[in-house]
Amino acid sequence: QVQLVESGGGLVQPGGSLRLSCTASRSIRVYAMAWFRQAPGRQRELVAQIAPAGNTNYADSVKGRFTISRDDAKNTVYLQMDSLEPADTAGYYCNRAISTGRFNWGQGTQVTVSA
């Protein structure tokens, strides 16, 4: 079973940037991977996904502000978040993009956008 470790979250002012990392315990190169987020009292939502070939898709709410990328040599997926808004405040998690065969969820990394 693949273990996932997310990092890079923190407190940032509106308009600021953060770069999240998700490192897997073994190769994930054959998997489409995604970043998800969950705010208190809300369901987990898919934010961005990246295919093994590098094709990407984004939720409308983050399109143009967030960029997902991957470095398969490092078993790592990144999420560059720019122009952050208070509505982006949530716990951020990575996992396989499809619901079937997902890895165990990691601890996530908290992002708080506040003045």
N, C-alpha and C positions, 0 to 999 in steps of 0.2 A: 504493500500500500504506500502510495506517495504521501509524504508529509509536506505541508505547505507552510511557509513562514512569511508573513507580511510585515513590512516595516516602512518607515518614512513619514508617518502621520505626525500631526502636531497641531498647534494653535497658530492660525494665520489671520491676518486682517483681510477684509474684503478687497478683492483685486489682486491679492497675492498669489503665490505659486507654491506648489509642493510636488515632489516626485516620489511616488510610492514604488516599492519593490516587492516582488513575490518570488521567493526562491524555493524550488522544489528539491526533495531529497534524492531524486533521480531524474533521468531524462524525461522531458515532456515534449520533445520535438515533434512527435506524431499527433499531438493533441491540439485542437482548437481550445484556446484558453480565454478567460474573461475576468474582468473585474466586476464585482457586485458591491452594492452598498445597502446598508440598513440603518435607518434613523429610528429613534425610539417611537414605538407605537405604530410603525409602518412595516410593510412587507419588504423583504429583500428584493432589490431590483437590479437588473443587469445594466451596467453602465457602458461597458465597451468590451468588444471581443476581437480576437485576432486568430486567424487561421494559421495552420502550419506554413503555408506559403507566404504569409504576411498580409493577406487581405484583412481589412479592418471594418468594423461597424460600430456605431455609437448610438446611444439613446439621444433623442432629440434635445433633451435638457442639457446635454454636455457637448453637443456637436459644435466644433469650432473652438472649444476651450480645452478639451482633454485630448491627449494622444496616447494610445496604447502601442507598446512595442515589445519585442522579445529578443533575448540573446540566448539561443539554445545551447551555446557552448558553456554558458553559466547556469543553465536550467532556471532562468529568471525571466519574469515578465514585469514590465514597468508600466506605470501610469503617470504621465506628466500632466499635471493639473494647473492650468493658468486661469487668470481672471476669476478666481474663486469667489463664490457667493455664499451668504449664510445658508441658503437652501442646500448647499453641498455638504453641510455638516452631517456626518454619519460615521458608522464603522465601515471600513472598506475591507473586502475580502476577495481573494482570487480563487478560481477553480476551473474545471473544465467548462467549456461554454454550453455543452449539451447536458441535460438533466440525467441522462442514463449513464451509469458508471462513474459518477462524480467521486472525487477523492474526499477523504474526511476534511471538513472545514478547519482551517487554521484559526488562530486567535483573532486575526484581523488587526487592523491598525486604525486608530481613531483620528478623524479629521474634524477639527472645529474651526469654523470661520466666523470670527466675531471681532468687532471693533473694541 
